Amino acid sequence: MAAQSSKIEWTESTWNPVRGCTRVSEGCRFCYAERIAARFSGAGMAYEGLAENTKAGARWTQKVQTVPALFFVFPCGVISISKK
């Protein structure tokens, strides 16, 4: 979900533009994102088809999905960058 509210104290919202991953090292077996994705990988859920629960635990399916932004950012709305 794009631009969702966040409980992170130093920000108001978060956006993860890519979902999914591939294990690339031994450290990946401790990946918290893989476990969360597997938990929400059922039909109609945010990580459907991207992770799965196996006998060995959560596993990425090696598929990747981009998530479109549902918000617009208008930087420098009251600034003239071409001032002479």
Long-range contacts (C-beta under 8 A, 24 or more apart in sequence): 1-46, 1-67, 1-70, 2-67, 2-68, 2-69, 2-70, 2-71, 3-69, 3-70, 3-71, 13-71, 15-67, 15-69, 15-71, 16-67, 17-66, 17-67, 17-69, 18-64, 18-65, 18-66, 18-67, 19-46, 19-47, 19-50, 19-64, 19-65, 19-66, 19-67, 20-47, 20-50, 20-51, 20-60, 20-61, 20-62, 20-63, 20-64, 20-65, 21-60, 21-62, 21-64, 22-60, 22-62, 23-59, 23-60, 34-58, 34-59, 34-60
